[in-house]
């Protein structure tokens, strides 16, 4: 592990303009620098670098961070790799925590030794099984496919190679029974080594060859392996993903192996789990178009529907390919249907169309009540999208349901009124946050009198400010935006009074409707009317502690 103080010393020696200027062309724009953003396609520069704050932010795609974050994103490196790269380039000597470094190296060697042994254990019987699935010798070697034999043989190997059982347990190679005895987690299974993004072995997947009820198992979560943050095959596919701007996401190890074997070298798979939000940062690297290539059975359709919603809401482009029920991608490729697979991958159903079609399929649209329920479900999902996306997708939704598009817009007028009333609040709240970001000693002053719940337009930004999470992208966006002006102390006080008066006036209107004890409600109403609002209107900031005792 790199010593944290060493990282800080390196940061202090780096200049963000110098570092980023080595990757992209920067143009001076006042006190800052601008450029075409390297993380998304654009014609007008929206990528801003601030030399005074040593941060960058793109007002187009939201990318933001410091020098190390930029190198991580641009070079597709992990945090330690980016630090080590910068240290090499700027002739800086890093210091490491020796024990931690040695521990990681030891664990890596253990996993590598096990992998080599598993690979050597493949017998004719297992190779014949793999060839029946269509997997070639070259693919067996490329993916390091192996075989875990009996429990006795695995435990004997660990003993002969002086691998401590607690270490093997920590790495997920062995488990413990109720009596505390260790036993091999992988017994009589074809093994698929799992690698990190950078090609370090971190765990295994195993496919039974003895009809065990658990057809597939993975290593448990360890300090090296978290299945919700790993995609099988990514270390082999990543460069192709970055080059081709496409990623094929499938459901299993053999699907990935067969996709690669057929030349579809951007394929990866989740590891025995559905797609989760933790996977998204990895999927986003290189900004590829994502194609979900799932089985067409009910489980595959349901998984594709959930994944499509998650990806669309996270601004991914792409679509869904469902393979005929009873077949999976590996089966089709093994049966020499490569051209058919290629045709399907060229024509995926876009995420939104897939979501609408599969949602409608659950209802009988000839039944008015069911049609109304289908409309409500699709309407609800549309409302979770941005206004631009909603406007683009609405015609398809209306057509698929057989309803007028205007039915989806019956609240547009109200939404417009809400948006107009928020404009002034936006400016006031943003100015308060910007003031604190530039004068961090004022944070306590602000928190003495208000809380994030009093901010109607920028509550999340205020929450991050309370946590002093100054490197959060939302706060960086505000910090680097020259159109937001920091306030003087008197202006800050006036702005806080505006927020507080509005909040307590609103609370005064809402309290009579609240379900609470009459005496407590009366006391709160009286205190707001006779003590808090008069003092606020007289220009006095009332402390939050005092308010909280209402």
N, C-alpha and C positions, 0 to 999 in steps of 0.2 A: 504494500500500500504506500502511495506517495504521501510524504509528510505534509499535512495541511499548511503548516507555516511556509513550507517550500513552495507550495502552490501560490500562496499570497505574495511571496517575494517575486515569483515569476510574473504574476499579474501586474505588479508595480513597475516592472521593467518593460512591459509591452505597451505600445501605442496602438489603439484600435484603428486609426486611420492608416498607419503604416502596414498593419497586418492585413486588413481587408483590401487595401490598395494593391497588395500583391496578387489578389484574386480577381478583382473587378475594377473597372475604371470609375474613379470618384471625381465628381465636380463640386467645387466649393459653392455653397449657397448660404450666404450670410455667415453665421457662426458655425454652421454645420456643413456636411457634405451630402450630396445626393447621387444616386445611381439607379440604373435599371436593376430591379430586384433579381438576384440570381436564383430565387426559390419559386418564382412563378412567372408565367409569360405576361409581359406588359410592354406598352410602347412609351408611356409617359413615366418618368422616374418617380417612384413613390418610396424608395428605399433611402432612409436617412441615417447618417452616422454622426453622432455627437462626440467631438473630441473632449469637450469639457466634462461630460458625464461618462465617457468611455463605454457607450452602449450604442446599439443600432436598433432600428424599428422600421418595418415596412407597413405603410398605411394601406397597402393593397391586400396583402395576404395575412398580415398580423405577425410575421416572423420577427422575433426580437431576442436580445440577449447581449452578452458581452463578447470579448475577443474569443474566449475558449468556445463558447456556444456557437459562434460563427464557423470556426474551423470544424467543430463536430458535425454541423449540418452540411457544410459545403463539401467536406471530404468524406462524409459518412463514417465518422470515427466515433468510438466510445469516449467517455470523458477522460479516462487515463491516457488513451492513445493520443487524443488531441493535445493534452498537456505535454506528453513526451515529444510529440512532433514539434511543438512550438519551442520547447526547451532545446532541442537539437538545432533548430534553425537560428535561434538567437543565442547560441553558445552559453546556455544556462545549465548549471549542474543541479539536478534534483536530488533530494535526499529521500530515502525510503525507510519505512518501518520494517526492519529486517525479519522479525518473527512472522509477521503477516505475509510478507513476500515469500518466505520459505514455505509457509503452510500452504499457500495457494499452489506453489510449484509442486509440493509433495502430493497434493490431492490430484493435480493434473496428471502426474506420472502414474498414480494408482489407476485412474480411469483409462489412461492410454494403455497400460499393461493389460487390464481386463479386456479392453477392446481388441488388442492384438491376439489375445488368447481365444476370445470368442470367434474371431475371424478364422483362426487356424482350426477351430473345432468343427467347421462345416464338413459334414460327411456327404457321401454320394446321395444318401436318402434326403437330406435337406436341400441339396443342390437340385435334385430331381423335382422336389416340390416347387422350388423357386422357378425352375424352367417351365413347369406346368403352368405357372402363372404368367409366363412370357418373359421372365427376367433373364437377361443375358449374363454371361460371365463378366463382361466389361462393366455392367451395372452393379453386379455384386461387389466388384472391386472398388468402383467409384464411390459407392455409398457405404462401403465397409460392412456389408451385411454379414452377420455371424450366427453363432449358435451357442446358447447356454445349456450345458448338459444337466446331469442330475445334481441334486442338492449336495450329495457327498463329494462329487467331483469339484464343484465350485468352492466349497468350504476347504477342501484339500489344497486347491490352487492358492487360496488366500494364505493359508498356513505356510505352504512351501515358499511363498514369495514374501514372507514376513510383513504381510499387510494386516495391521491391527484391526480387530473386529469393530471397535468403536469408530475407527476411521471409515471402514467399509459401510457401517451403519449411517454415519453422517453423510455419506455420498449416495445413499439410497441403494446400495448393492445388496445389503442384507437387511432383514427385519428381525423382530423379536417376538417370540410367542408369550403366552401368559405367564410362563415360568421364568421368563427372562433369557431363554436360550435363543441363540442366533440361528437363522436359516437363510438360504439364498432366496432373494426376491424373484430372480429369474431362473426358472427350472424348466428344462425341455421346451425352450422357446427359440424361434428365429429372432435374432436381435438386430435392431436398427440403432446405431449410435446417433445421438442427438448432439448437435454442435451449436455453439453460440454464433452470433452474427459474424464474429471474427475468426471462426474456425476452431475454437477450443472445445474439446469434448466436455460435455457437462452432464450427460445422463444417457439413458437407454430407453428404447421402446421394445416390447417383446410380443411376438405373435405365437400363440400356442400351436404345437403340432400333436397334442394328445387329447384334443377335444375338451380341454379345460373350459368350465363355464365362462371364465373371463377370457374372451378371445384375444383381446389386446390389453396390455398393461404398460404403464410408463413409470419411470423413476418417480418417487415422491418428491415433494418440494424440498429442496435443500438450499444452502446458501449460494450454490452455483446454478441451480436449476429451478425455474419458475415457469411451469407450462403455459401460463397465461401471458407470458412475455416472449415466448419462443415460437418460431415457426419452423417446422421440419424442412430441411433442404435450403433454407435461406442463405446459408454461407456459400452454397454453390450457385444459387440463382441471383444473388444481389447485383453483381455487375451487369448481368443481362437485363435485370429489371431496370436499372438506372439507364442503360443504353436504349432499350426498346420502349421504355415508359409504359410497361405493361406487367401485371402480376396476375397469375392464375392461382386462385386459392381453392384448394380441394380438401378432402376429408381424411386422407390416410397416407401412410408411408408408401405403400405399393403404388398408389395413384401417382405420387410424385416421381417415384422411380421410373414408372412406365411413361409418364409425360416426358421426362428427360430423355429416355431411350428413344422416343419418337421424334425428338427434336424440339419439343416445347419446353425450353430451358428457363422459363420464368415461373415454374410451378413450385408452390410451397404448400404446407398443410398445417392445420391446427393439430394439437396433440391430445386427442381423446377428449376434447372439450369444445364447446361452441365458441364462436368468435366473441371476444370480450373487448371492452374499451381499452384494456391494457395492451391489446395487440395493435391498436390503431397507430401509435407513434412509429412502430416498426413498419407497418403497411404504408405509412405516409412517406417514408424515405424515398427520395427520387421522384416523388409525386406521380406515381404510376396510375394508369387506368386499371381498376381491379375487376377481374372476371371471377365470379363464384361458379365453380364447376362441381356441382353436387349431384348425388344420386337422386333419381326421380321418385323415390318412395316417400311415404308420408313424413318420415323423420327428416329426410333430406329437404323436402319442401318447407317444412316448419323452420329448419335451421337456416335455409336460404332467406326466408321471409324476415326473420329476426336480424340476420346479418345485413340484409338490404336496407332495412330501416336505419340501423346503426350507421352504415356507411353513407347513406344519403344525407342523414342529419349532420354528419361530420364532413360534408362537402367533398366526398369522393365521387369520381366519375367511374362509370363502368356498368356492368350488367350481370345477368344470371344465365347460366346454361344448366339445364336439368337433363341428365342422361336417362334414357328409357328405363322404366321400372324393371328391376331385376338385373340391370347391368350397371357397372360403374366405369369410369374412364379407363381404368387398367384393363378391364375385360374387353372393351372395344378395341383398344390398341393391340392387345394380345391376339385378337381375332382379325388382325390386318384391316381394321376400319379407321386407319389413321386419317385418310382424306375426309371421312365423315366427321371425325372429331375436329379436324381443322375447320371444316365448314361451320360447325356448331360454335366454335370459339370465335369465328369471325362475325357471327351474328347473335350475340347475346341479347336477351331482352333487357332493356334499360331498367335500372332499379325501380324507378317510380311506376313504370308500366307493370312490372312484376308484382309490386306491392298492391296496386289497385286490382289487378286481375285475380291474385290469390285471395285478397280480402273479399271480393265479390263472390268468388267461388264458394264461400262458406254460407252464402245466403241464397234464397229463392226469390229472385227479383220480380217474379209474377205475383208474389204476396206483398201487398202494400206495406205491412208492418215490417217485414223482413227487409224490404227495400229501404225503408226509412232507417233501420238499424245499420245497414250497409253504408248509407249516406253519412250517418253520424260518425261512424268509425273512420271513413275516408276524410270527412271534413275535419275531424279532430287531428288526423295526421297532417293534413295540409296546413292547418293553423300552427303546427310546430315548426314549419319551414319558414325561411325568410320570405319577405313579400315578393321579391323578384322570382325566387324559385316557385312560390305558390302561383304567381301569375303565369309562369311558363307551363306548369303541370296541370293547371285547372281545366283546360279544354279536354285533355285526355280523360280526366276523372269524370267530367260531366258526360262525355260521350259514352264511356264504359257503363255508367250507371243509367244512361238514358234520361237525364234530367237537364234542366236549363242551367247554364253556367252561372246565371245571376243568383241562383239559390245559395251558392257558396259565398256570395259577397254581400249578404244582407246586413252585415255589421260594419261595412267599410266606412260608412259615414261616422259612426261612433268611434271607430279606430282613428280616423283622421282628427276628430276633436281631441281625443286623448293625446295623440302625437303633438298637436299644437300646444296643449297645456303643459306638455313636458319640456318644451324647448327652453323656456326660461329656467326651469329647474335644472336642466342639463348644465347650463352655463354656470349657475351658482355653485352647484355641487362640484363640477370639474375644477373651477377656480379654487375652491377650498382645498381639494386634493392636491392640485398643483402647488399651492402655497406651502403645504406641509412637506411635499417631496423636495422642495427647494430650501425649506427651513425646518428640518426634522425636529428641532427643539420645540416647535409649536405643536407637535403631535399630542402631548399631554394636555395642552390648553384646549384643543379641539375635543379630545376624549373626555375631558372634565364635564362638558356640557351636552354632548350628544353621542348617539350610537349609530351603527350602520342602518338600523331599521328606520331611522329618520330620513335617510336618503332614498328618495323614490326612484330616481333614474339610474343611480350609480351605487347601489347598495353593495354589490359584489366588490367593486373597486375599494369602497370604504372598508369592507371586511378585511381585504388584503392589507390595507394601510394599517388597520388596528393590529394585525399580526406582524407588522413591520416587515412584510414580505415585499421589499422594495424592488426586487428583481422580477416580480410577476409581470407577464407580458401586458396585462391591462394597465398596470401602473407605469411601465416603460413607455407605453403608447402616449399616455398623458404627459409624462415627463419630457418627452422629446418633441411634443407638438407645440410649435411656436405660436399657434393661433390661440392657445389657452394661456391666459396671463395670470401670473402670480399676484396676490393681493398684498396691499400694505396691511399693517396690524389693524388699523381702523376699518379698512374695507373687509378684512376677514371677520371682524366682530359684527359688522353690519350684515354680512352674508349669513353668518351663523344665526343671527336673530331672525332673518327671513325664514330659514329652515325650521327653527324651533317654533316660531309663531304659527307657521303653517301646520306643523305636526300637532301641536296642542289644540289648535282650532279644530282640526280634523278629529282628534281624539275626543274632544268635547261633544262633537256631533254623533260619534259612534257609541259612546258610553251608555246612553239610555237604552240602546238595543242589546247590550251585552247581558248574558245570563250570569248574574253574580249576586251576592248578598246585597240587599237594599242599603244597609248602613254603610258598607264599604263603597258602594257605588256613589252614594250621596256625598261621602267624605271626599272622594276623588273629584267629583264634579265641583264641589265647593272650593277645593284647593286650587284647581285649574282656573276657575272663574275669578276668585278673589285674591289669589297670591301669585300664581305663576304667570298667567298672561299679562296682568297689569305691570309686573316687574319687567317682563320681556319688552312690552310696548314702550316702557320708559327707558329702554336701552340697556337694561341690566342682564347680563348672562347668568342664568340660574344653573347651579352645579347639578350634574347628572345624579349624584348621590342623593341630593336633597329631593330631586324629582322622583327618584326611585322609591322613596319612602311614602309616596302618596297612599 
